[in-house]
């Protein structure tokens, strides 16, 4: 993994920890109006940790053209 990739994941991890701490704080102090906004912040940061799909291989050869439907009679 490259240096910038590690840095992005570290910043996202710190952000997620802060959002989780804010969620716990908002629930424990009865400030539930903050709950949806904190969830909206947390989901994009959690998406950084999703595994990436491998790129698709290029197609080998284009499919052959179908035979002509024109009658030869």
C-alpha positions as CSV (number, residue, x, y, z in Angstrom):
1,X,0.0,0.0,0.0
2,X,1.3,3.4,-0.9
3,X,2.0,6.2,1.5
4,X,-0.9,8.4,0.5
5,X,-3.3,5.5,0.8
6,X,-2.1,4.8,4.4
7,X,-2.4,8.5,5.3
8,X,-6.0,8.6,4.0
9,X,-6.9,5.5,6.0
10,X,-5.3,7.0,9.1
11,X,-7.3,10.2,8.8
12,X,-10.5,8.3,8.1
13,X,-9.8,6.1,11.2
14,X,-9.4,9.1,13.4
15,X,-12.5,10.7,11.9
16,X,-14.5,7.5,12.5
17,X,-13.3,7.4,16.2
18,X,-14.4,11.0,16.6
19,X,-17.8,10.2,15.1
20,X,-18.3,7.1,17.3
21,X,-17.3,9.1,20.3
22,X,-19.8,11.8,19.3
23,X,-22.5,9.2,18.8
24,X,-21.9,7.8,22.3
25,X,-22.0,11.3,23.7
26,X,-25.2,12.2,21.9
27,X,-27.0,9.1,23.0
28,X,-25.8,9.1,26.6
29,X,-26.7,12.8,27.1
30,X,-30.1,12.5,25.4
31,X,-29.2,14.7,22.4
32,X,-30.7,12.3,19.8
33,X,-31.2,15.1,17.3
34,X,-27.5,14.9,16.5
35,X,-27.7,11.1,15.8
36,X,-28.7,11.2,12.1
37,X,-26.2,13.9,11.2
38,X,-23.4,11.9,12.8
39,X,-24.4,8.8,10.9
40,X,-24.3,10.8,7.7
41,X,-20.8,11.8,8.5
42,X,-19.6,8.3,9.5
43,X,-20.7,6.3,6.5
44,X,-18.5,8.0,3.9
45,X,-15.5,7.7,6.2
46,X,-16.2,4.0,6.7
47,X,-16.3,3.5,2.9
48,X,-12.6,4.2,2.8
49,X,-12.0,0.8,4.5
50,X,-14.1,-1.2,2.0
51,X,-11.9,-3.6,0.0
52,X,-11.4,-2.5,-3.6
53,X,-12.3,-4.7,-6.5
54,X,-9.6,-5.9,-8.8
55,X,-9.7,-4.2,-12.2
56,X,-11.4,-6.3,-14.9
57,X,-9.1,-7.9,-17.4
58,X,-9.3,-6.5,-21.0
59,X,-11.5,-8.5,-23.4
60,X,-9.4,-11.1,-25.2
61,X,-10.9,-10.8,-28.7
62,X,-14.0,-9.1,-30.0
63,X,-16.7,-11.6,-30.8
64,X,-16.9,-12.8,-34.4
65,X,-19.4,-11.1,-36.6
66,X,-22.5,-13.2,-37.2
67,X,-23.0,-14.6,-40.7
68,X,-25.0,-12.5,-43.1
69,X,-28.7,-13.2,-43.3
70,X,-28.9,-12.2,-46.9
71,X,-30.3,-15.0,-49.1
72,X,-27.8,-16.1,-51.8
73,X,-30.6,-17.5,-54.1
